[in-house]
Amino acid sequence: MTAISIGACCAAALLAAGVATQAGAQDANAARSLAATCFTCHGSDGRSVDGVPPSLAGQSKDYLLQQMREFRAGKRPATIMHQHAKGYTDEQLDLIAGYFAGVKPGPAAAAPAAR
Amino acid sequence: MRLLNRREFVKWMAASTGAAAVAGCAGMGGSSAGRVVVVGGGYGGATAARYVKQWAPDIDVTVIERNDTFVSCPISNLVLGGNTQLSNLTMGYGGLRARGVRVVRGEAVAIDASSKQVRLADGSSLAYDRVIVSPGVDFIYDQIPGLNNAEAQNRVLHAWKAGPQTLALRKQLEAMRDGGVFVFHIPMAPYRCPPGPYERVCQVADYFKRDKPKSKIIVLDSNPDLVSKKGLFLAAWNGMYKGMIDYRPNSELADVDVKGMTVKLTFDSVKGDVLNVVPPHRAGDIARTTGLITANQRWCGLDWTTCESVAVKGVHVLGDATLSAPAMPKSASMANQHAKVCAAAVIALIKGQPVNPQPVMMNTCYSFVDGKNVMHVASVHTYDAAQKTMVAVKGAGGVSTAASELEGTYAWGWARNIWSEALG
């Protein structure tokens, strides 16, 4: 194998890796956009300011999916989550749960008081 | 309703891959990838600014806001009820600045979409690649002759933008004699915060019940019936506030006699000790001067996948100023959700990446019937490519079974988290 063909192989490999990374990034963006609908109540990236409603950041994916299934089926008592859970498809819930499972837990910053 | 099928989704992903790779090379110089200017630092604008910066740190983000502090409209009815202080709802822009967003205090007066400049009242200009306009609402006074001047508007308040008007209306209620009559007029929907008027009635009733038990509330609603959470509000009005509230639907406003403290309807006149008239709204002034208003001379039509104006390219619109999609309320939650869809789309457009073709938005609105007990209305909305609008997901959403203290704790949690997203 000549130096030139090694270079070409590397370029091809790098390009393939780059494409895979970009596709992964776009999938991550789709998950982030869906999860962002939950941030409003549960905090940015699922880090709740005071833990009420509960933080979702860093929860296991299986646990989150199980809870959403139970909300949807009316098995877990809820004030509002049984109504929200019915708004998402199984595929969407899978992306959302995966997103929050991948976030490092911790509280969100509270909005600062006026000066 | 039409969702993307698997093949279309894969196509979107593949398209995004190639475009992103090219844009990635172009953006490697270390300089700014683009400039985003946000007009208005409320629930829509501040949240959009935060997420453009957070999700694309290489984009310069500037917010133009006329006020030094943010005052939350949600929960401000509790100030009227004496159940919280306005200071608890007032926050600064320091958190947004700490995230690397430039916050300019000023008044945006015009947007020149051809030269991509926002002009401020002080004569300065800001250049943009994409501008996000989140102006909230302004009131339509020209159909109410008696209120169409500043002096009258200082006496008969709307208190429908939280701030000095909220405090002034609270003072009027405090100064009212026991046995007095509070007359409250509600405009025809759509208006900001569908359950807000009925929550206000509860809050004023809560205050009267405690401090001025002989007093009465007359509700003059332009609408044919309660617009939101009807059963839950009526349960409070016919229960804990029984005999205090006189609700009169189809009460279309003709004029206000400020000197005579009288609300004039088409066929009736109603005198009160304190009048509170919420005029009809339209998108804020900057939307009008920029030519963004496309519906009924009031609201801004959007492409919901990007929140880009259908009238002016490169200009995105958020929040209460938008022509709401079917069943979509004008609420803080909704503005917050518009902001995140818009932020992601603006980043994609600046970087030459494909836009998410299937946005989802969630709405949660809490209402306080007294100082502690709360009920919600919720919905989930998804983009329908065939109808080219957001539609409510069937079978999802709904309202509380009854107001509860538990939902009171969730309502304050919602507030802390939505404030944190915008300003924390």
Interface residues (C-beta under 8 A of the other chain):
Chain A: G18 V19 Q22 A23 A25 Q26 D27 N29 A30 R32 S33 L34 A36 T37 C38 F39 T40 C41 H42 G43 S44 S48 V49 D50 V52 P53 T79 I80 Q83 H84 A85 K86 G87 Y88 Q92 A108 A109 A110 A111 P112 A113 A114 R115
Chain B: W12 M13 A14 S16 T17 A20 A21 G24 Y51 W55 D68 T69 F70 S87 T90 M91 G92 G94 G95 S333 N336 Q337 K340 V341 A344 Q353 P354 N356 P359 V360 M361 M362 T364 H376 A378 S379 V380 T382 V393 G395 A396 G397 G398 S400 S404 L406 E407 T409 Y410 W412 G413 W414 R416 N417 I418 W419 S420 E421 A422 L423 G424
